[in-house]
């Protein structure tokens, strides 16, 4: 589970970097349509990055709040 959490965090970081590149490209775009398309893509990736961070956070909560005596793990639902 820890490895999955780390992969989710890394993926979120990568998507955040791509969002920055898309926004910079939108500022330099030659046409309004191109800029708009780049910004739309940036918004979609930003939403995906947030979802990845939420998933990683849920896993983190489970890992750090798991019962020490080896009982069942309860999932924490976050919206």
N, C-alpha and C positions, 0 to 999 in steps of 0.2 A: 504494500500500500504506500509505503514511503517513496518508493521509486516512481509510482504513478503520480504522486503529488508533485515530485520534482519535475517530471515530464510535463505535467500540466502548467506548472509555473514557468518553465522554460518556453513552452509554446505560447503562453500569454505574453511573455517578454518579447519573443520574436514577432508576434502579431502587432504588438505596440510599436516596435521599430518600423515595421512596414507601414503602419498608420502614419508615422511621422514623415516617412519618405513620400507617401501619397499626398499628404498635405503640402509638403514643399513643392512637389511637382504641380499641384493644383495652382499654387501661387505663380508658377512660371509658365502655366499653360497658355498656348497661343489663342485659344478660343474659349468662350464661356461654356460651350457644350463639353469640351474636354475637361475643363476645371470642375464642372458640375459632376461629371462621371467619376473623376478621381476622388472628389469629396464624398460621393455616395459610397464608393468602394471603401474609403477610409472609415466611414460610419459603420458599415457592416462589419469590418474587421475589428473595430473598437468594441462593438457589441459582443463579438465572438471572444475577444480577449477577456472581457468582463465575465462572461460565462465560464471560461476556463479558470479564472481566478476564484470564482465562487465554488467551483467543483474542488479545486485544490484546498480551499478553506474548509469545506465540509469534511474532506479526508483528514485534514489537520485536526479538526475537532474530534473526529472519531479516534484517531491515533492517540491523542493526548487525554482523552476522557474514557478510554477503554477500561473496563474493570480489571483490576490487578489479579483477582482470583481466577481469571480465565472464564468468566461467565459470558453471556451473550453480549454482543456489541449492539448498541442501539444507534440508529442513524439520526442525525440532526437535520431537520428540514429547514431550509432558509429560503426566503423569498425576497 
